[in-house]
Amino acid sequence: MHFYEIHEGDEDVGAAVLLAHDEPMEPFEFFELVKKARALVLDAYEEDSLAEAIANELQRSGGFTHVTDSLLVASVNVDEKEENTYLLTEEGDTRTLFMSREENGEPQNGEDEEQS
Protein backbone atom coordinates (compact mmCIF):
# COMPACT_ATOMS: atom_id res chain seq x y z
CA MET A 1 0.00 0.00 0.00
CA HIS A 2 1.32 3.46 -0.91
CA PHE A 3 0.15 6.68 0.70
CA TYR A 4 -0.31 10.16 -0.73
CA GLU A 5 -1.38 13.42 0.90
CA ILE A 6 -3.33 16.43 -0.32
CA HIS A 7 -3.50 19.52 1.84
CA GLU A 8 -4.69 23.07 1.51
CA GLY A 9 -4.30 26.21 3.55
CA ASP A 10 -1.25 27.24 5.51
CA GLU A 11 0.63 24.94 7.87
CA ASP A 12 -1.27 26.09 10.97
CA VAL A 13 -4.81 26.05 9.61
CA GLY A 14 -6.06 23.94 6.78
CA ALA A 15 -7.29 20.58 5.68
CA ALA A 16 -5.18 17.55 4.89
CA VAL A 17 -6.39 14.26 3.50
CA LEU A 18 -4.67 10.94 3.08
CA LEU A 19 -5.09 8.63 0.10
CA ALA A 20 -3.88 5.06 -0.37
CA HIS A 21 -3.19 3.20 -3.59
CA ASP A 22 -2.07 -0.37 -4.27
CA GLU A 23 0.43 0.67 -6.93
CA PRO A 24 3.33 3.09 -6.49
CA MET A 25 3.40 6.17 -8.66
CA GLU A 26 5.85 8.96 -9.23
CA PRO A 27 5.10 12.17 -7.33
CA PHE A 28 4.71 14.11 -10.58
CA GLU A 29 2.18 11.56 -11.85
CA PHE A 30 0.18 11.96 -8.62
CA PHE A 31 0.42 15.74 -9.00
CA GLU A 32 -1.05 15.53 -12.50
CA LEU A 33 -3.94 13.36 -11.26
CA VAL A 34 -4.65 15.84 -8.47
CA LYS A 35 -4.71 18.75 -10.93
CA LYS A 36 -7.15 16.89 -13.20
CA ALA A 37 -9.42 16.02 -10.26
CA ARG A 38 -9.21 19.63 -9.01
CA ALA A 39 -10.38 20.92 -12.38
CA LEU A 40 -13.34 18.51 -12.30
CA VAL A 41 -14.59 19.46 -8.83
CA LEU A 42 -13.50 23.08 -8.42
CA ASP A 43 -16.76 24.73 -9.45
CA ALA A 44 -19.15 22.44 -7.59
CA TYR A 45 -18.31 20.27 -4.62
CA GLU A 46 -20.27 19.45 -1.48
CA GLU A 47 -17.40 18.33 0.77
CA ASP A 48 -16.12 20.57 3.56
CA SER A 49 -12.86 21.26 1.74
CA LEU A 50 -11.42 21.22 -1.75
CA ALA A 51 -8.84 18.65 -0.61
CA GLU A 52 -11.64 16.27 0.45
CA ALA A 53 -13.47 16.80 -2.83
CA ILE A 54 -10.33 15.99 -4.81
CA ALA A 55 -9.66 12.91 -2.68
CA ASN A 56 -13.22 11.66 -3.26
CA GLU A 57 -12.87 12.23 -7.01
CA LEU A 58 -9.58 10.30 -7.05
CA GLN A 59 -11.32 7.50 -5.16
CA ARG A 60 -14.14 7.41 -7.73
CA SER A 61 -11.95 7.66 -10.81
CA GLY A 62 -8.38 6.71 -9.95
CA GLY A 63 -8.43 3.60 -7.81
CA PHE A 64 -7.41 5.43 -4.63
CA THR A 65 -8.84 4.90 -1.18
CA HIS A 66 -9.65 8.14 0.65
CA VAL A 67 -8.52 7.33 4.18
CA THR A 68 -11.13 8.81 6.50
CA ASP A 69 -12.12 8.34 10.13
CA SER A 70 -14.89 6.01 9.00
CA LEU A 71 -12.20 3.50 7.98
CA LEU A 72 -10.52 3.50 11.38
CA VAL A 73 -10.84 0.27 13.30
CA ALA A 74 -9.28 1.54 16.51
CA SER A 75 -7.82 4.73 17.88
CA VAL A 76 -5.35 4.73 20.77
CA ASN A 77 -4.55 7.80 22.81
CA VAL A 78 -1.10 7.62 24.41
CA ASP A 79 0.31 9.70 27.20
CA GLU A 80 3.16 9.54 29.68
CA LYS A 81 0.52 8.87 32.34
CA GLU A 82 -1.13 5.45 32.28
CA GLU A 83 -4.59 6.88 33.02
CA ASN A 84 -4.41 8.96 29.84
CA THR A 85 -3.54 5.98 27.63
CA TYR A 86 -6.65 4.32 26.28
CA LEU A 87 -8.28 2.61 23.32
CA LEU A 88 -11.34 4.05 21.59
CA THR A 89 -13.37 1.93 19.17
CA GLU A 90 -16.44 2.89 17.21
CA GLU A 91 -19.09 0.62 15.74
CA GLY A 92 -22.21 2.19 14.31
CA ASP A 93 -23.48 4.75 16.81
CA THR A 94 -21.60 3.19 19.73
CA ARG A 95 -18.22 4.37 20.94
CA THR A 96 -16.40 2.18 23.43
CA LEU A 97 -13.57 3.41 25.62
CA PHE A 98 -11.17 0.83 27.10
CA MET A 99 -8.92 1.99 29.90
CA SER A 100 -7.22 0.61 32.99
CA ARG A 101 -8.93 1.34 36.27
CA GLU A 102 -7.05 2.00 39.48
CA GLU A 103 -8.23 1.15 43.00
CA ASN A 104 -6.46 2.82 45.91
CA GLY A 105 -3.85 4.14 43.50
CA GLU A 106 -2.94 0.63 42.29
CA PRO A 107 -3.44 -0.39 38.64
CA GLN A 108 -5.77 -3.35 38.15
CA ASN A 109 -5.05 -6.24 35.79
CA GLY A 110 -7.22 -6.38 32.71
CA GLU A 111 -9.28 -3.71 31.08
CA ASP A 112 -12.53 -2.07 32.06
CA GLU A 113 -15.01 -1.09 29.37
CA GLU A 114 -17.02 2.09 29.38
CA GLN A 115 -19.56 2.91 26.71
CA SER A 116 -20.83 6.33 25.75
C-alpha positions in Angstrom: 0.0 0.0 0.0 1.3 3.5 -0.9 0.1 6.7 0.7 -0.3 10.2 -0.7 -1.4 13.4 0.9 -3.3 16.4 -0.3 -3.5 19.5 1.8 -4.7 23.1 1.5 -4.3 26.2 3.6 -1.3 27.2 5.5 0.6 24.9 7.9 -1.3 26.1 11.0 -4.8 26.1 9.6 -6.1 23.9 6.8 -7.3 20.6 5.7 -5.2 17.5 4.9 -6.4 14.3 3.5 -4.7 10.9 3.1 -5.1 8.6 0.1 -3.9 5.1 -0.4 -3.2 3.2 -3.6 -2.1 -0.4 -4.3 0.4 0.7 -6.9 3.3 3.1 -6.5 3.4 6.2 -8.7 5.8 9.0 -9.2 5.1 12.2 -7.3 4.7 14.1 -10.6 2.2 11.6 -11.9 0.2 12.0 -8.6 0.4 15.7 -9.0 -1.0 15.5 -12.5 -3.9 13.4 -11.3 -4.6 15.8 -8.5 -4.7 18.7 -10.9 -7.2 16.9 -13.2 -9.4 16.0 -10.3 -9.2 19.6 -9.0 -10.4 20.9 -12.4 -13.3 18.5 -12.3 -14.6 19.5 -8.8 -13.5 23.1 -8.4 -16.8 24.7 -9.5 -19.1 22.4 -7.6 -18.3 20.3 -4.6 -20.3 19.4 -1.5 -17.4 18.3 0.8 -16.1 20.6 3.6 -12.9 21.3 1.7 -11.4 21.2 -1.7 -8.8 18.6 -0.6 -11.6 16.3 0.5 -13.5 16.8 -2.8 -10.3 16.0 -4.8 -9.7 12.9 -2.7 -13.2 11.7 -3.3 -12.9 12.2 -7.0 -9.6 10.3 -7.1 -11.3 7.5 -5.2 -14.1 7.4 -7.7 -11.9 7.7 -10.8 -8.4 6.7 -10.0 -8.4 3.6 -7.8 -7.4 5.4 -4.6 -8.8 4.9 -1.2 -9.7 8.1 0.6 -8.5 7.3 4.2 -11.1 8.8 6.5 -12.1 8.3 10.1 -14.9 6.0 9.0 -12.2 3.5 8.0 -10.5 3.5 11.4 -10.8 0.3 13.3 -9.3 1.5 16.5 -7.8 4.7 17.9 -5.4 4.7 20.8 -4.5 7.8 22.8 -1.1 7.6 24.4 0.3 9.7 27.2 3.2 9.5 29.7 0.5 8.9 32.3 -1.1 5.4 32.3 -4.6 6.9 33.0 -4.4 9.0 29.8 -3.5 6.0 27.6 -6.6 4.3 26.3 -8.3 2.6 23.3 -11.3 4.1 21.6 -13.4 1.9 19.2 -16.4 2.9 17.2 -19.1 0.6 15.7 -22.2 2.2 14.3 -23.5 4.7 16.8 -21.6 3.2 19.7 -18.2 4.4 20.9 -16.4 2.2 23.4 -13.6 3.4 25.6 -11.2 0.8 27.1 -8.9 2.0 29.9 -7.2 0.6 33.0 -8.9 1.3 36.3 -7.0 2.0 39.5 -8.2 1.2 43.0 -6.5 2.8 45.9 -3.8 4.1 43.5 -2.9 0.6 42.3 -3.4 -0.4 38.6 -5.8 -3.4 38.1 -5.1 -6.2 35.8 -7.2 -6.4 32.7 -9.3 -3.7 31.1 -12.5 -2.1 32.1 -15.0 -1.1 29.4 -17.0 2.1 29.4 -19.6 2.9 26.7 -20.8 6.3 25.8 
